[in-house]
């Protein structure tokens, strides 16, 4: 469900880790074939089990670490912030103890902080892998008239 065109997005995780389980099972079956008979059913079960584990992992990362900006909403993980509540993006310092959007204790690993000043004069920390692109997209919505 979107509320307008997506102006900036990060999915949180790609889908390529889904190939890790089947690849491991294929390599294991190949190594086993060098030394004797291959236990095909066992390797299929291993491949499917690992595929299931990584499918769960990718699904959770795509929910918890996604970033999506539309003209109405900034989504950070599972938290939504109305764009109309953002007062300022440029020259906003990251205040100690500022709330991290998305509900974590700190910004996710390999992401950078984007401090936002809200209408109630509080500061929150948005985050993105490409912080400059997210900041520029928010500035176009909030600060340019």
C-alpha positions as CSV (number, residue, x, y, z in Angstrom):
1,X,0.0,0.0,0.0
2,X,1.5,3.3,-1.0
3,X,0.2,6.8,-0.6
4,X,1.6,8.4,-3.7
5,X,4.7,7.8,-5.8
6,X,7.7,6.5,-4.1
7,X,10.4,9.2,-4.0
8,X,13.1,7.2,-2.3
9,X,13.3,3.5,-1.3
10,X,15.7,1.0,0.1
11,X,14.3,-2.6,0.4
12,X,16.3,-3.6,3.5
13,X,17.7,-6.7,1.9
14,X,18.0,-8.2,-1.6
15,X,16.7,-11.7,-2.4
16,X,20.1,-13.2,-3.4
17,X,20.7,-14.8,0.1
18,X,17.8,-17.2,-0.8
19,X,20.4,-19.0,-3.1
20,X,22.8,-19.7,-0.2
21,X,21.0,-22.9,1.0
22,X,20.5,-24.6,-2.4
23,X,24.1,-23.6,-3.3
24,X,25.5,-25.1,-0.1
25,X,23.5,-28.3,-0.7
26,X,24.7,-28.5,-4.3
27,X,28.3,-28.1,-3.3
28,X,27.9,-30.7,-0.5
29,X,26.4,-33.2,-3.0
30,X,29.2,-32.5,-5.4
31,X,31.9,-33.1,-2.8
32,X,30.0,-36.3,-1.7
33,X,29.9,-37.5,-5.3
34,X,33.7,-37.4,-5.4
35,X,33.9,-39.9,-2.6
36,X,31.1,-42.3,-3.3
37,X,27.3,-42.4,-3.5
38,X,25.3,-39.2,-3.1
39,X,22.5,-39.0,-0.6
40,X,20.2,-37.0,-2.8
41,X,17.2,-36.9,-0.6
42,X,19.3,-35.7,2.4
43,X,20.9,-32.9,0.3
44,X,17.4,-31.9,-1.0
45,X,16.2,-31.7,2.6
46,X,19.2,-29.7,3.7
47,X,18.8,-27.3,0.7
48,X,15.1,-26.8,1.4
49,X,15.7,-26.3,5.1
50,X,18.4,-23.7,4.6
51,X,16.2,-22.0,1.9
52,X,13.4,-21.7,4.5
53,X,15.8,-20.2,7.2
54,X,17.2,-17.7,4.7
55,X,13.7,-16.9,3.4
56,X,12.6,-16.0,6.9
57,X,15.8,-13.9,7.4
58,X,15.3,-12.0,4.2
59,X,11.6,-11.4,5.0
60,X,12.4,-10.0,8.4
61,X,15.1,-7.7,7.1
62,X,12.8,-6.4,4.3
63,X,10.3,-5.4,7.0
64,X,12.7,-4.0,9.7
65,X,15.3,-2.3,7.5
66,X,13.2,-0.9,4.7
67,X,13.1,2.8,3.9
68,X,10.4,4.4,1.8
69,X,9.5,8.0,1.2
70,X,6.3,9.1,-0.4
71,X,4.8,12.6,-0.5
72,X,2.8,11.7,2.5
73,X,4.8,9.3,4.6
74,X,8.4,8.4,5.6
75,X,8.6,4.7,6.5
76,X,11.6,3.5,8.5
77,X,11.3,-0.2,9.2
78,X,7.9,-0.6,10.8
79,X,7.4,3.0,11.8
80,X,5.7,5.7,9.8
81,X,6.2,9.4,10.1
82,X,3.9,11.9,8.4
83,X,5.9,14.2,6.1
84,X,3.7,17.1,7.2
85,X,5.2,16.7,10.7
86,X,8.7,17.3,9.5
87,X,9.7,21.0,9.9
88,X,13.3,21.1,8.9
89,X,16.0,18.8,7.4
90,X,19.0,21.0,6.7
91,X,21.2,22.3,9.6
92,X,19.6,20.0,12.1
93,X,22.1,18.5,14.6
94,X,21.8,15.0,16.0
95,X,20.9,15.7,19.6
96,X,22.1,13.1,22.1
97,X,19.2,10.8,23.0
98,X,17.1,11.6,20.0
99,X,14.5,9.0,19.0
100,X,15.7,6.7,16.3
101,X,12.9,6.0,13.7
102,X,12.1,2.4,13.3
103,X,12.4,1.6,17.0
104,X,16.0,0.5,17.4
105,X,18.5,1.6,20.0
106,X,20.8,3.0,17.3
107,X,20.7,3.4,13.5
108,X,21.1,0.1,11.7
109,X,24.6,-1.0,10.8
110,X,25.9,0.3,7.4
111,X,23.4,3.2,7.5
112,X,23.9,6.9,8.2
113,X,21.9,9.3,10.3
114,X,19.6,11.9,8.9
115,X,18.5,14.2,11.7
116,X,15.0,15.7,11.3
117,X,13.4,18.5,13.2
118,X,9.7,18.0,13.8
119,X,6.9,20.5,14.2
120,X,6.9,20.1,17.9
121,X,10.6,21.2,17.9
122,X,11.8,17.6,18.8
123,X,14.6,15.9,16.8
124,X,14.4,12.4,15.5
125,X,17.0,10.4,13.5
126,X,16.0,8.9,10.2
127,X,18.6,6.6,8.6
128,X,19.5,5.3,5.1
129,X,22.4,3.7,3.3
130,X,22.4,6.7,1.0
131,X,21.8,9.5,3.5
132,X,22.4,12.3,1.0
133,X,19.8,11.0,-1.4
134,X,17.2,10.6,1.4
135,X,18.0,14.0,2.8
136,X,17.7,15.6,-0.7
137,X,14.3,13.9,-1.3
138,X,12.9,15.1,2.0
139,X,14.2,18.6,1.4
140,X,12.4,18.7,-1.9
141,X,9.1,17.9,0.0
142,X,9.6,19.9,3.1
143,X,11.8,23.0,2.6
144,X,11.2,24.0,-1.0
145,X,8.1,26.0,-1.7
